[in-house]
Amino acid sequence: VVAGINFTGLLSGGGSSTWTTYCNDTANVVLYDSVTFFVDLDVETHLKAPINDTNTTNALIQFEVNASTVGSARLRNQTIYIYYSNSTLLTTNYSAISGQTSSRKFNYTFAQDGNYIWNAFTEGNSSSTYLSDWDVNRTIFIDTTSPIINITFPTKRIEFGKVGDVIDLNYTIIETNPSSCY
């Protein structure tokens, strides 16, 4: 390279890099200078739906996950994970993705009521730099079973009393996930 000519078209990859340029003169004196810089590359995962702490009576849930990259990174793939509340894996949904942005939807029908945890993992790369990102776990509660209510008192029409009298009401409830009765 001729002295005074800039280098162009060099690729640094992501993360921290140190580049050094050496120059010598006609007396063969060699001097150099270095620069250290950081190339910002990132992959981001964004859980869109369902929102955290969703409580629903629907067994069919649509999961939506977005992903994006920063810098020269490109998306490679994404996996949605659904776990039982004890962190045992229930199912996954893998998809190859590309470009710098992605929006995915995945429908899943839960076979039983309960608490579940979900998240997504996105991978991307830029040259030889591999990047990945998890979002924060979210929870979802599925309760498709309606309660069974049985009034045990009074069992028949009350023939006496006046406005303002206190009348007892007794009932039983059969419910896997009781919350409140009123």
N, C-alpha and C positions, 0 to 999 in steps of 0.2 A: 504494500500500500504506500502510496506517495504521501509524504508528510503534508499535513494541512488538509487532507481529504477526510471527511467524516465517514464513519461506518453507518450503513443503513441496512434495514431488513434483518437485523439480528433478533432472535427470539430468546426471551429470558425465562419463560415458564412462570409459574406462580410462586409466591412466597418471597423470601429474602434472596437477593443475588448480589454478588460483588463482581464488578467488571474492572479489569486492569488493562491499561494501554501502555505498551512499551515503545519507546522511540530511541533510536541511536543516531548520532551525527557522523560526519565523515571521519572523525578521530576515533570512532567506535566507542564513544561514551554513551552508555545506556542509562536512561532515566525512565521512570514510570510514574503513573498516577492511578489511583483507584477510586471507585465510587461504589457505595453500598446503597441499595434501594429495595423497596418492597413492592411487588406487584399484587394488587388486591384482587383475589379470586375467591368466589364464595358460591355456595349452593344454599338456597333457603327453602324450607318446607313450611307451608301454611295450611293448617287444618281449617276448613271453611264450615263444614256441616257433617254431622250435627254438632251444635254448640256444646260446650262443657256442661255437665250435670243435666243433660236432657232426660226428661222423664216422660215416657210415651206409652200409649196402649197399642201402638202399631208394631207388629213383628217385622214388617218390611221397612228397612232403614236405608236411605241413600246417603252414602259417604261421599264428600267432596273434598279434594285436596289440590291445592295449587303449589307450584314450584317455580322458582326463578333462579337465575345465576347473575353474578356480578363479574365484570371484566370479560376476559375471553373464554371463560368456562362455558361448557355446553352440557345440557342434561343428558343422562344415559338411561336411567331406569328409576322406578319408584315402586315400593311395596307398601300396601296398607296392611296393618296388623290389627287383629281383634283378639282380645284376651278375655278369659273369664276373670272375675274379680280377684281370684287368688293368683293371678298372673300366669296361669296356664294358657298356652296358645290355643285359640279356637280355630282361627282360619287366617289365611293371607290372600292378598290379591296383588300379583306382580304385573307390571306393564313396562315395556320399553318406551322411553320418551326421548325427544330430541329438541334441539333448539335452545333458546334461552328462557322460554316460559312454557308452562304446561298447566292445564286445568283438567282434572280427571274426576269422573263420577263412577261409583261402584255400588250396586245394590246388593244387600244381603238380608235374607230372611232368618230371623232367630227362631230356633226350634223350641226354646224354653224361656220362661220369664227369668229375670235376674239382673244383677249388676255386671256391666262389662266395661272394659278399658280399650281404647283404640288410639292408634298413632300411625304415622307414616314415616318412611325412611326414603330419602332421595339421594341418588348418586349422580355425580357429574365428573367431568374431567376437562383439562386443558393441557394439551401435549401429554407429558408424562406425569402430570400432577393430578391425583385422584382426590375428589372432594366428596363429602357426604354430610347429611344433616338430618336430625330428628327434630320434631316439634315437641311440645310438652304434652304428656298424656292427657287424654280427655276421658270422661266417664259418661256412660249412658245407662239408663235404667229402663228395662222392658217389663211392662206389667199388662199382659193381654187378658188376664182372667178377672172377670167382674166379681165383686163380693156377693155372697148369699146372705140375705138378712131374713130373720124369722122373729116376728113379734110374739113374745110369750105371755105378755099381759098388757092390756086386757085382751082376752081371747074372744070376747063377744061385745055387743053393744052395751054401753053403760046407760042404765035407765034413770039414774039419779045424779044429782049434783047441780051446782049453780055456777054462773060465770065467776071466774076468779078462783074457783077451787083448784087445789093441786091434785093432779091425777098422775099416778105413777105409770111409767111406760118401761117395760122390760123387753129386751131383745137379745138375740144371739147373732153372731156374725161368723161366717166362715170365709176367711180371706188369707191368702198366702203372705201378702204384704200390706197389713192394715196400716192406715194412717190416722183417720179420725172419723167419728160418727157424730151426727148432730141432727 
